[in-house]
Amino acid sequence: NIENVLIIILTSGIVQLNSLSLQLLTSISFLHSAPSLPLAYSVHCFLQSPCPVLAYTDLFNTVLTVLELRKLSPGQESDISMVQKCLLLATTPLLNMSHWKRPVEVPPVVKGTERKKAKAKSSGYTTKPRQEMFKPITNTKPKKTELKRAPKSDPYVYPSRDCRPQFEKNKFSVSDRASAVQALAYSRESDSIAAGLADYSGVVLRLPSGSKSVPLVGHKAPLTSVKWSTLANQVITTAADRSCKVWDANTGSLVIDMKYFDGNTKNCEKLEFKRETVGGHFYYIDKFILMGHTNELLLYKHHVEKPKNSKRVLGRYQSVCRSALSHTITTLSCCNSFFSTLVVCGLSDKSICVYDYNKEEVALKIPDAHTRAPHHVTTIDGSKYVPHSPETHNLIMSCSVMDDVKLWDVRTGQCVKSYNKPNRVASVPSISTCVRYLSVPGEDQAVHLFDIRGSGTVSRVPSDNVLTTVFSPKYPQLAVGSTGGVVTLL
């Protein structure tokens, strides 16, 4: 009798119990089922039909899968079959009452930058009368009409084989004082790389020669993170001086100086940050700026305007919302290449938290993820040069001091794989664009490459005292930052 059946739906399977005696009748695992089914995140069951029907989705994908359970009776094996799989596309990715739809104030016009009014033309009474009549032009040549060609697309394709960095290609010195390179970031086209240094400055290098460099000077403490915008025209940096700054990547001029909670518009209260800001990111395809401060996630809208008669770039930012978490934020990461409302945070209670900005609630929390508080988390942002499965974005990477580097599945909240390479310093590992290799800085003056699909170290590339690594989103290339102020390309 189906009325006496209790169906418990888990993220990895289905369990059928007798509701009177609580005896296990059958169990179905999504991992070992006949159709290829990913792990579920949100599942609903409908018992109106003779065979129960289930509809489920996962955390990142907008796909609704409908399943049908057959032969749900004691003593028989249960069968599962896929009825339909449809793609859900909303008219807007945001909820109707979302704070993200709040408009930002347009900055006022600065004195001296107003457009001058044109002088009124003369009525013609003071000009001399016309002496010559109209003369036709007879020696003209017909203009050639040129067809507008579509912009050429980049024919480059990321190699499917031999994409492992094996030897040193180039080396740049980014600091005269031999200060440590604490953060590295590639631009989207991999034609530039930004570095955050411990001598209170940053630098943007043009690749592949590295001869042209743009300094970023203005912080009063060592830089902790560097990130690019999607258009690669701006760089955002955070430092230990309780500020976050946005720079022009071409000139190195300061665009926005973020040091107030509510923003720098006219009606905002000028209340400065009390402690160090964490992980400044461009978010939601450069629409927002995201950062962490103590136990709060700060989300801002920004507006940049360059007057025609002035060389100074005017930037304004305004607070959208402040979301409080349970503990202090030590690191955060988000996706900027597509519309994602999820933010991954590492907290001081050794846990990892996934926050959904659309619903303004915690979607997932992994307690005791490491033996110490995580100092770095990474989401797979993807690249237009490498085709990725949508399920790839369900993986996140985290690491902490004196603990393993771990890969997590946000659909189940479980550790998928652990890489035994503990360090006594807060080094920064990285995942390759093809999601095949993991680079971990070692204390033996080398970079260790792990195969995500296999086990063990694939190769060991000798280098200087490595502190941070980052893979190129376009080429099979790895950038390594050392404690001596040297950036090495592998």
Secondary structure as the mmCIF struct_conf table of DSSP 4:
data_model
#
loop_
_struct_conf.conf_type_id
_struct_conf.id
_struct_conf.beg_label_comp_id
_struct_conf.beg_label_asym_id
_struct_conf.beg_label_seq_id
_struct_conf.end_label_comp_id
_struct_conf.end_label_asym_id
_struct_conf.end_label_seq_id
HELX_RH_3T_P HELX_RH_3T_P1 ILE A 2 ASN A 4
STRN STRN1 VAL A 5 ILE A 9
BEND BEND1 THR A 11 SER A 12
STRN STRN2 GLY A 13 ASN A 18
TURN_TY1_P TURN_TY1_P1 SER A 19 SER A 21
STRN STRN3 LEU A 24 SER A 29
BEND BEND2 PHE A 30 PHE A 30
TURN_TY1_P TURN_TY1_P2 LEU A 31 HIS A 32
BEND BEND3 SER A 33 PRO A 35
HELX_LH_PP_P HELX_LH_PP_P1 PRO A 38 ALA A 40
BEND BEND4 TYR A 41 TYR A 41
STRN STRN4 SER A 42 PHE A 46
BEND BEND5 GLN A 48 CYS A 51
STRN STRN5 VAL A 53 THR A 57
BEND BEND6 LEU A 59 PHE A 60
STRN STRN6 VAL A 63 ARG A 70
BEND BEND7 SER A 73 SER A 73
TURN_TY1_P TURN_TY1_P3 PRO A 74 GLY A 75
BEND BEND8 GLN A 76 GLN A 76
STRN STRN7 ASP A 79 LEU A 87
BEND BEND9 THR A 91 THR A 91
BEND BEND10 PRO A 93 LEU A 94
TURN_TY1_P TURN_TY1_P4 ASN A 96 MET A 97
HELX_RH_3T_P HELX_RH_3T_P2 HIS A 99 LYS A 101
HELX_LH_PP_P HELX_LH_PP_P2 ARG A 102 VAL A 110
TURN_TY1_P TURN_TY1_P5 LYS A 111 GLY A 112
BEND BEND11 GLU A 114 GLU A 114
HELX_LH_PP_P HELX_LH_PP_P3 ARG A 115 SER A 122
BEND BEND12 GLY A 124 THR A 127
HELX_LH_PP_P HELX_LH_PP_P4 LYS A 128 ARG A 130
BEND BEND13 GLU A 132 GLU A 132
HELX_LH_PP_P HELX_LH_PP_P5 PRO A 142 ASP A 154
BEND BEND14 SER A 160 ASP A 162
BEND BEND15 ARG A 164 ARG A 164
BEND BEND16 PHE A 167 PHE A 167
STRN STRN8 ASN A 170 SER A 173
TURN_TY1_P TURN_TY1_P6 ASP A 176 ARG A 177
STRN STRN9 VAL A 181 TYR A 186
TURN_TY1_P TURN_TY1_P7 ARG A 188 GLU A 189
BEND BEND17 SER A 190 ASP A 191
STRN STRN10 SER A 192 LEU A 197
BEND BEND18 ALA A 198 TYR A 200
STRN STRN11 SER A 201 ARG A 206
TURN_TY1_P TURN_TY1_P8 LEU A 207 SER A 209
STRN STRN12 SER A 213 VAL A 217
BEND BEND19 LYS A 220 ALA A 221
STRN STRN13 LEU A 223 TRP A 228
TURN_TY1_P TURN_TY1_P9 THR A 230 LEU A 231
BEND BEND20 ALA A 232 ASN A 233
STRN STRN14 GLN A 234 ALA A 239
TURN_TY1_P TURN_TY1_P10 ALA A 240 ARG A 242
STRN STRN15 SER A 243 ASP A 248
TURN_TY1_P TURN_TY1_P11 ALA A 249 THR A 251
STRN STRN16 LEU A 254 MET A 258
STRN STRN17 TYR A 260 TYR A 260
BEND BEND21 PHE A 261 ASP A 262
STRN STRN18 GLY A 263 GLY A 263
BEND BEND22 ASN A 264 THR A 265
TURN_TY1_P TURN_TY1_P12 LYS A 266 ASN A 267
BEND BEND23 CYS A 268 CYS A 268
STRN STRN19 GLU A 272 GLU A 272
BEND BEND24 LYS A 274 ARG A 275
STRN STRN20 THR A 277 TYR A 283
TURN_TY1_P TURN_TY1_P13 TYR A 284 LYS A 287
STRN STRN21 PHE A 288 HIS A 293
TURN_TY1_P TURN_TY1_P14 THR A 294 ASN A 295
STRN STRN22 GLU A 296 GLU A 305
TURN_TY1_P TURN_TY1_P15 LYS A 308 ASN A 309
BEND BEND25 LYS A 311 LYS A 311
HELX_LH_PP_P HELX_LH_PP_P6 ARG A 312 VAL A 313
STRN STRN23 LEU A 314 ALA A 324
BEND BEND26 SER A 326 HIS A 327
STRN STRN24 ILE A 329 CYS A 334
BEND BEND27 SER A 337 PHE A 338
STRN STRN25 LEU A 342 LEU A 347
TURN_TY1_P TURN_TY1_P16 SER A 348 ASP A 349
BEND BEND28 LYS A 350 LYS A 350
STRN STRN26 ILE A 352 ASP A 356
TURN_TY1_P TURN_TY1_P17 TYR A 357 GLU A 360
STRN STRN27 GLU A 361 ILE A 366
TURN_TY1_P TURN_TY1_P18 PRO A 367 ASP A 368
BEND BEND29 HIS A 370 ARG A 372
BEND BEND30 HIS A 375 HIS A 375
STRN STRN28 HIS A 376 THR A 379
STRN STRN29 SER A 383 SER A 383
TURN_TY1_P TURN_TY1_P19 LYS A 384 TYR A 385
STRN STRN30 VAL A 386 VAL A 386
HELX_RH_3T_P HELX_RH_3T_P3 PRO A 390 ASN A 394
STRN STRN31 LEU A 395 CYS A 399
TURN_TY1_P TURN_TY1_P20 VAL A 401 MET A 402
BEND BEND31 ASP A 403 ASP A 403
STRN STRN32 VAL A 405 ASP A 409
TURN_TY1_P TURN_TY1_P21 VAL A 410 GLY A 413
STRN STRN33 GLN A 414 TYR A 419
BEND BEND32 ARG A 424 VAL A 425
STRN STRN34 VAL A 428 VAL A 428
STRN STRN35 SER A 430 ILE A 431
TURN_TY1_P TURN_TY1_P22 THR A 433 CYS A 434
BEND BEND33 VAL A 435 VAL A 435
STRN STRN36 TYR A 437 GLY A 442
TURN_TY1_P TURN_TY1_P23 GLU A 443 GLN A 445
STRN STRN37 ALA A 446 ASP A 451
BEND BEND34 ILE A 452 GLY A 456
STRN STRN38 THR A 457 PRO A 462
BEND BEND35 ASP A 464 ASN A 465
STRN STRN39 VAL A 466 PHE A 471
BEND BEND36 PRO A 473 PRO A 476
STRN STRN40 LEU A 478 SER A 482
TURN_TY1_P TURN_TY1_P24 THR A 483 GLY A 484
BEND BEND37 GLY A 485 GLY A 485
STRN STRN41 VAL A 486 LEU A 489
#
